Amino acid sequence: MEQTDVQNGNGSSLKRTLTLPYVIFYGLGVTVGAGIYVLIGEVIGRAGEFAPLSFLIAGFVMLFPAACYAELTGRLPFAAAEAHFAEAGFNSKVIFLIVGLAVACVGIVSSAAIAHGAVGYLIQVIDLPQIVLLIGVICLTGLVSGFGVRESIGLAGLLTLIEVSGLIAIIAGAAFSDTDLAGQAVRMVPQSFSSVIWFGIISSSLLAFFAFIGFEDIPSIAEETVNPQKTLSRGIFITLALSLTLYVLVAIAALASVPVAEISATEAPLALVFKETTGLSPLTITLIAIVATVNGIIVQILMAARILYGLGSRGALPAVLARVHPRTRSPIVATAIVTAIVLTLALLFPITRLAEWTSAITLSIFMTVCAALIRIKQSGAQAPTGTFIIPVWVPYCGIVACAALLISGLLAG
């Protein structure tokens, strides 16, 4: 395989070694995991038997910004993608800062939400008060992040296989049992236009959107991807399609196997579904869920801390955020601040509120990215050869779809 290098600002080079399978593994690794393991019960609690439709709506909304990312990663194949997209589109350092902070906020708020989910599974195997587990999980993951631990593509692939295998086991268990999967799939589409039903579906769609968060991290490996103009766009769409398929099938399997009242009341929803669909001990899926959620917290804290570090090193934020530990070379001040904020949010707010905020911030970022692509297209800037090009109406649809889900979801909630 031919490898080409890309020079960064410091003159060092990154090897372009990642092909499409690695991009898909990475995409699934940062997308599938904590969201579906944590919030499936909350989504079903709001939407009932229509929960699979909520995931379909969230996936449909995601399609438009995904297409925008597919073109923008070809035009600007750099790490710290969203901030670069916004800066290129609006030629504004202020917008660069705002978008950078918004992306950091997604990592911080989602970490707090995922921590609640991790505790829901941990309490099944560790008999300690929830608040003790919550504080312990966040402090330990913050400590690990401070030691400079980072997720490699190989580790992401391994964790992806573990996390996805748990979801596939649930789907397979339901398929080979006496559950009526086909009938449940038909019932996910309401036969009524009742405002109560649709408010529940739209409200849960905002929560379901949380399960897709992480997908936008795919452009972060652009500088190490072979032929990024083609490879990243394919990886983005394949990741979205696979994630959506898994989520809808898991929701159908859960509803066909466990009553709505039971699955929405438990703090370890997929452990309950796994037990019902496979007849096996829920310990296996509980341990997988713990791995998925704890890993999700670490990855998000790492991401948020490094964004604050980057903004501090560029002078956009106080320089203290750019301080690194002399031995671990990790941004220790930024990591400590991020961890403290995550802990505060987790102690003050419930998981549903935190997940809604995460989705709302992400949708706002997506709208900004779509608007940036519109401005880039209007400027007449030529895209590199091989870039995936979308019609100009797609980013407009992305803005409308994201705004509609954001507004309707918040109103319905």
N, C-alpha and C positions, 0 to 999 in steps of 0.2 A: 504494500500500500504506500502510495506516495504521500509524504508528510510535508506540509508547508508550515512556515512559522509566521506568527504575527507579533509585531513589535508593540510593547506597551510603552507608557510614558517614561519609564525608567531605562529603556533601551534593552531590557531583557526580553526573551522570546518565549512564547507558549507554543507547544506542539499541537498541530491540528491532527488529532488521532481518533476522534470520536465519530463513528459512523452511525447510520440510522438506528440499528438495534440498541446501541448505547444511549442514544438520545431518547428513545422510547422508554428504556429502563429508567433513565433519570427522570423523565417526565412523569411516569407512573410512581416513581419513588417519592417525588415531592408533592404529588397530588393525591393518590390513593393512600389512605391510612387513617390518620387521626380523625378527620372530619366525619367519615362514614361510621367509624367505630364509636364515635362520641355522640353524634346528633341524630342517628336514625330513630331513636326512641322519641325525641322531641318533635321531629318532623311528622312521625306517625301520630303523635299525640294531638297535633294541630290539624292535620289533614285526614286522619283516619285511613280508610281504604283507598283514598285518592292520593296517598303519599307518593307512589311511583310517578304520578303525573307532575307532582311538585318538582321531582328531580328532572323530569323531561323539560319542564319550563325553564328551570335553572340552566340546563345544558343548552337549550335553544338560545337563551340570552347570551351565554358564554360563546356561542359560535361566532358572533359578529366581532367582538374584540379579539377572538382567536385568529380570525382572518386578518385583522389589522396587525396583530403581532407577527403573523406569518410574513407579511410584506415588509414590515419595519425591521425585522431581524435580518432580512436580506439587504435592506438599504443601510442599516447601521448594526453590523454584527459585533457588538461590544457588550461587555459585562455592565452591570448597573443600568440595565436596559431602559426602564421606564423614564428615569431622569434624563438619559441621553435622548430618548425620543422626544420628550417635552422640550428640552433645550433646543433641539434641531428644529422643531416645529414652530416654537414661539420666540426663539432667539432671546431668551430671558433667563438671567441667573436667578431671579426671584422665583420663577416657576420651577426651575431646576431644584431649588432648595425646598419648595413646598412639596413637590412630588417625591423628593428623596425622604422628607420627613413623613409623608403619608405612607410610603412603603415601609418605613421603620415602624410606624404605628400599627400597620397590619401585623407585623411580626410580634409586636408587644401585646396587642389585644388578643390576637389568636392564641398566643402562648398561655395567657390567663384562662381563656376558654378551654383549651386542650387540657390544662392542668386539672380543671374540674372533672373532665372526662377520665383522666388517668386515675384520679382518686376513686371514681366510681367503680373502676375495675380493681384497683389495688385493695380496696376495702373488702373485696371478696376473698382475699388470701392473707391479708394482714389485719389483725383485729386491733385497730387503733382509732381514736376519734378522727373524724374527717378533717377537722381544722389542722390537726397535727400532721396528717398525711399531706395536706395541701401545702403547708409551709415547708415540710421536708422535701417534697417533690420539686418545688420551685427553687429552693436554696441549693439542692444537690445538682439540678440541671444547670443552674447558673454557675455553680462551682466548676462543673465539667466544661462548660463553655469558656470559662476564664482560663482554663488550662490549655486552651487552644485546640481542642478537639474539633475536627471538621469532617464532614461527610464526603467520602470519596465515591467515585462512580461505582466501584466494585461493591462497597458497603451498601450503597443505595440499591444496587441490584439485588443483593442478598436480602435486605430488609423488604424490598418489594415482593420478592418471591414468597417470603414468610407471610406478609400481610395479605397479599392477594390469595394465597393458598387458603387462608382462613375464610375469606369471602366465598371462594369457589366451593369449599367444603359445605358451607351453609346452603348454597344454591343446589349443589348436587344432592345433599341430604334431603332437601325438600322435593327435588325432582323424583327421587327413588322411593319416597314415602307415599302415603295416601293423600297428600295435600292436593288441592285443586288449583294448580298454578295457572292453568289456562283460564279458568273462571275468574280467578283473582285478577288476572291481567285485564280481562274485559271490564271488570267492575271498577278499575281505576279511573275510568272516564265517567264523570257524573252525567246522569240523565236529566238533571234539573239545572236551571239557571239561578237557583236560590243564592241570594247574596251571602247567606251564612256559609254555605258550602264553599263558594268561590273565595270568600275572605279567608277561610281556613287554608285553602290551597295556595293562594298567593302569599299569605303570611308564612306558611311553611316553605315556600319556594325561596324566600330570602334566607331561611335557615339552611335549606338544601344547598344553596349557592356556596355556603361555607365549605362543603365537601369538595368543591372544585378548586379552592384556594391552594396555591402552590404551583398550579399549572403555569402561572405567569413567570415562574423562575426559570423556565426552559431557556429563554434567551441568554441567561447568565453564563451558559457554556458556549456561547457563540464563537468566542476566540479560540476554542479548542476543538471545534467541529470541522470535519472535512466537508468542503463545499457547502458552507452554511446557507447560501441562498436557496438551495434545493432541500438539503437534509433537514434543516430546522423547521421549514414550513410543513414538510411531511410528518415530522415527529410531533408537531403541535396538533395537527388534525387527528393523527392516529391515537395519541394520548387522550384527547378529548373523547373520541368515539369509544375507546376501551373503557375509560373511566365511567362514562355515562351508562354503558351497557351493564357494567358491574353493579352500579348503584341501583338502577331500575330493577334488575333481577334480584338483588338482595332485598330490596323493599317488598317486592312481590312475594318472595319466599318467606319473609318475616310475617307479613300479613296473612299468608295462607297457613302459617304454622302456629301462631300465637295470637290470642285475642288482643285487640287494640288496647284495652284497659291495662292489661298486664305488661305489654312491652313499653307502653308510655310511662308506666309507674316505676320501672326498674332503673337503677343507675348503671347497670351493665347489660344493655339491651341485646347485643349480639351474643353474649354468653348464654342468655336465656333461649334465644333462637337456635343457637348451635345445639344446645341440649335437646330441644324439641325436634329438630330436623334430623339429627344424626343418632340420637339416643345415647351419645357418649357423654363423658364428664365434661362440664363446661370449663374445666381448668385449662385445657389446651388453648381454647380461643381466648380465655381471660389473659393468659400469658402473652399471646400474640398481640392482644389489644394493649397490654401494658407496654410492650416493646414499641408498638406503633405510636402510642401517645407520648411516651417519654422521649423517643427519638424526635417526634414532631416538635416538642418544646425546645429541645436542644438546637435543632436546625433553625427554628424561628428566632431564638435568642442570638445565635451566631449571626444570622442575617441582619437583624436589627442593630446589633452592636457594631457591626462592620460598616453599616451605612452611616451611623453616627460618627464613627471613626473617620470615614471618608469625607464627610461634610466638615468635620473638625480640621482635617489635614488640609483641606482646600480653603480654610478661612471662613467658610459659610456659617460655622458654629464655633463656640469657644474652643481654643486650642487644647484645653485639658482633655477633651474627648479623643484627641489623637495620641495620647500617651499610651505606650505599650509596655508590657512587663518585660524587664531586661532578659529574663530567662525563657519564658514561654513565647515571647514576641506576640502576644495577643493584646487587644485593646482593653486592658483591664478596667479602666475607669468607665468606658462606655458600657462594658459588660455588666459592671456593678450597678450602674444607673438603670439599665434596661431590666435587670433582674429585680431591683427594688420596685420599679413601676409595675412589673408583671405581678409581683406579690401583692402590692396594694390593690390593684384592680381585681385580682382573684378573690381577695378577702372582702371586697366591698360589693361586688356585683355577681349575679347569677350567670350561669353558662349561656342561657338563651340571650340575655342582653349583650353579653360580650361577643357572641357569635353574630348577632345582628349588626353590631357596630363594625366588626371585622368585614362583614359582607358589604356594608354601606361604604366604608372607606375604599374597599377594593373596587366597587362599582364606580366610585368617583374617579379613581385612578384610571380605570378603563375608559371612562368618558373623556378624560384628558388625553389619553393615548390616541383615541379615535380622532379627536379634534386636531391633535398634532399631525396625524397622517393626512387629514384634509388640507391643512396648511402646506405641508410638504408637497402634496400633489399639485396644489394651486400655484406653487412657486415654479413649477416646471422642472424641478430637479430630476435628473435622470437616475434611474436605479441601476445597480450593477447587473451585468448579464446573468441571466438565470434566476433573477429574483421573482418570487411569486407575486404577481400583480393582481389586485382586486379592483373591481369597478368603484368609482367614487361614491356611489350610493351606499356601499357597504358600511363605511365608517359613520355615515349619517344614521343608518339603521342601528348601528351599535350604540350611538349616543341615545337615541330614542328608546331602544330596548332596555339599556342599563338604567336610564332615568325612570322608565315605567316600572321596572321591577323594584327599584329603590323606593320610589314614592308610594306605590301601591302596597308594597310589603310593610313599610313603616306605618302606613295608615291602617292596614288590616290588623297589624300587630297591636 
